[in-house]
Structures are given as C-alpha cells and as structure tokens.
Amino acid sequence: MSKVHISDDLKIVRHKLPARLSHWLLVFCFFLTGLSGLAFFFPDLSWLAQVLGTPQLARMIHPFTGIVMFLAFLNMVRIYWHHNFPEKNDWVWLFNIVEVLKGNEHAVSDNGKYNLGQKMLFWTLILAMFTLLITGIIMWRQYFAHNFPIPIIRIAILFHSACAFLLFTGIMVHIYMAFWVKGSIRGMVEGWVTVRWAKKHHPRWYREEVLPELEKELAEKQKQKHK
C-alpha cells in the first residue's frame, strides 16, 4: 500500500451517536436528580426543588430521574468499559502529572483512548452509581423502604449521601477538564475531533486504532480515483 498523506485538520470520529445520546441524557438527569437531592439534604437549598415544580413533585420524581440516569450510564459502560482498564503506560501519566497539568501531556505519556485520570473517573462513577441505585431503592419509601429495618435505612442514607457527593465531585472535575482540554466538548457534541487533537492528547489511540482505518480508507479513495 502506498503511503497516503493525512492532514492534521482531518475530522475523525471520537464518540458515536449512541454514546453521545446516552451522555447527554445522563447529563440532563444528573442535574435534575442532583439539584433535587441537594434540596432534600440541605434545608437552605430547598428552593432548588422548584426545578422540578414543587418539593412534593421533586421528591416523587427524584428516584425516577435517578434510575434513568443509571440506565444511561449503564449504556456508556457497555460502550466504553474495554477502553478503561489501567495499563503500564498509565503510571507514566501519573508520575508526570505536573507536566500533564501544564499542558504537556503529549510529551510525557503515550495515551490510548483515555488517560489514567479519565479511567479513574470511570471506575469511581461505576462505584458511585451502583451504590446510589442500591441505597436509593432501600430508601424509596413509596415502594421498598417498608421491607427494611430502620438501621439499614439509616446506613443506606449515609452511603447514598456519601456517593452522591462522590458523584457530584467527579462530574464537576469532568466538566472542568472538558473545558480545559480544548476540543473535548465538540467531540461529545458533534462526535468528531481533528487528527491534530488525537495526536496530542491520545497518540496511541490515534496510532493503533484510528490511523490504520484512515490509511485504508484514503488508499481506497485514491485507488477509486485512478481507475
């Protein structure tokens, strides 16, 4: 196969439509569930319940938006889990975290599709989401709480609150990093990034997964052109 030229400005797929739809459904439900949860937990923030109409309506809807959020997250786990196992190179990223924060990630780490920070967030969210689901069911007065003794419900409330804080913190870090790494938000909104972006932030992903497909596709186009 003759070598083909690939422009750094060429658009490549980062996130396909099913993943993007699940992501934004999760975001929508996270804010509805999270804001109503804050209203329940902190009396001074009770006004946040108005995002769902009234406090009574917010308390009724909160568990259902939480379940939809979990299902959307479960679909994203199905899509992305195989990219999120720690690898040897991830420790290089961690040991050079100062350079990463300076914006020199490409110079110190040969990242695959996700770096260690993204992988740590992925597994943290799995822990938080599953714990929130289980404890939420135990606490759900309308349907399930009467099946559990008071001490179990109290423990569930404690873990539910702790994991809600963990989830909220993780999502806030994720949002910050999405804005910090220019081009990341576009990747989740429109689904594409440039070759330049991939080479800088996830060079091994580009080299091992994207590049072979690009070379094959462009070679085929050249072949068709010369027929």
Protein Blocks (a to p, Z undefined) as FASTA:
>chain_A
ZZddddfkbccdfbdfklmmmmmmmmmmmmmmmmmmmmmmmmklmmmmmmnopaklmmmm
mmmmmmmmmmmmmmmmmmmmmmmcccfklmmmmmmmmmmmnopmmmmoccdfbdfklmmm
mmmmmmmmmmmmmmmmmmmmklmmmmpcfklmmmmmmmmmmmmmmmmmmmmmmmmmmmmm
ghjlmmmmnopacfklmmmmmmmlmmmmmmmmmmmmmmmmmmmmmZZ
